[in-house]
Amino acid sequence: MTAMVKAEGVHKSFGPVEVLKGIDLEVKSGEVFCLIGPSGSGKSTFLRCINHLEKINAGRLYVDGDLVGYRQKGDKLYELKDSEVAVKRRDIGMVFQRFNLFPHMTSVENVMEAPVQVKGVSRGKARERALELLDRVGLADKAGSYPSQLSGGQQQRVAIARALAMDPKLMLFDEPTSALDPELVGDVLDVMRDLAESGMTMIVVTHEMGFAREVGDSLVFLDGGVVVESGHPREVLTNPQHERTKSFLSKVL
Amino acid sequence: MTVDIDKTPADTPPAGPEAIKAIPVRHYGRYVSAVVAIALLVGVVYAFSQGKINWGAIPDYFFDDRILDGVGKTLLLTVLSMVIGIVGGVMLAVMRLSKNPVTSSIAWFYIWFFRGTPVLVQLIVWFNLGLVFEYINLGPFYKDEWSDFMTPFLTALLGLGLNEAAYMAEICRAGLLSVDEGQTEASHALGMSHSKTLRRIVIPQAMRVIVPPTGNEVINMLKTTSLVSVVQYPELLRAAQDIGQTSGAPAEMLFLAAAWYLLMTSVFSIGQYYLERYYARGSSRSLPDTPFQKIKANVLSLSNRSASTGDTA
């Protein structure tokens, strides 16, 4: 398997605060890669660096073999234009903690928007595909509803369908169930499990240890902007080697 | 809250526990202030009825051709100035919010200048620019004497429109800033460009914040057009003044103009009210009452109150 995402010494600071202090990791194509860690550990920031919503300050970050946000010619780096960054982002779907659905559009319009506006797909075809995707996340009957008329869990499933509409090769999940009522978490995790089984490469920032253990192929525990421990989810979660991992897991499990 | 008690009709016995029947607090201060206010109002009306005003002149000239022409020009000027104001305002707002320091400071300077000087002064300056420029020369496209180019209409339009753009810029900026940053991020994450994000995602959501104050600006603009009488443009006020001088009823013609302005602003206010109500859909669960529904509710509560006080007395 080839590497879908490769990070080499990734650093990121917000002003004087250094959030990522040299991250090295590799996400293989087709795997479900879970990022866990206490809040403020930099896991969401790292995820946002992958589709260049944040610029990294040092190190190298590759997606599917290409540098993120830059082009290398010889030993010089050139910043990519906004339009070039936008092209790269088409292949990377992202699901946010707070859904971020477009409130002035219905579910099906939310899902159609990017294919029509970015890829130039005809409205008819885009609608057909959008309805398929809504069906896949179990919301075929909510196509005409506005986000404000949906529950949190339904909104998040529409958001997943919206990301899938661009046929991404990589999906980023930024704490997709953290803003949901406990009883709604299961529906969203079911959709993500289906997606994992279909072979999608997924990077999931999560506090759902059950999901990580069951579905995850790799797991990284991040704390203070560094990778503390990594390995197969079952090993790390049941038999953590590091003191910090142990104390974190004892609090969340 | 006494509202609930008021709304229960006094003659139908409540099904559940017995409703409270109490003698309401007497607000003597309210009676006094009402009497004073009515006395003042009567005084003002009496004073005007004693003035030497030829009221008959107002209906005589109300639909005079010159007045109607003035009304039409006032409306035309209002609409066109607002178009310039809104288009310019959106551009300035986007410039001010852009990361380019040059465009954002130019926008800042424009707003600072046009908001900081009286619109009347701006109008007179536009009118008198002919003193500084003899010709207007746009290279191969256009060349003319300044006085021929700068007609009273163009002076009025530029003066009002460019001034309005400064105010609209701030209104639009507030609207754009009101849209959650997560919307822009989600749109960018889908691979949408800056301009598509702005057009498809941000602006439609900003409209809810932009529309109500813009309605206000339209009404303001309608009244501000009366200032352009100083640059010789024959809008409503100027037409009324001209008739006043020739017909020997100058004060009456000003009342007439005031009546027309009131009429037009009232129509715009009603339009604005329903537009705001329209944009409130989706953001608020229940729509506010229309004025008609409010009046109905007030009348009902009044009749209920008199009925209940009649019972207790």
Interface residues (C-beta under 8 A of the other chain):
Chain A: N51 L53 D82 S83 A86 V87 R89 R90 I92 G93 M94 F96 R98 N100 L101 F102 P103 H104 E113 A114 Q117 V118 Y146 S148 R162 A163 M166
Chain B: D180 G182 Q183 E185 A186 S187 H188 A189 L190 G191 M192 S193 H194 K196 R200 I201 P204 Q205 G282
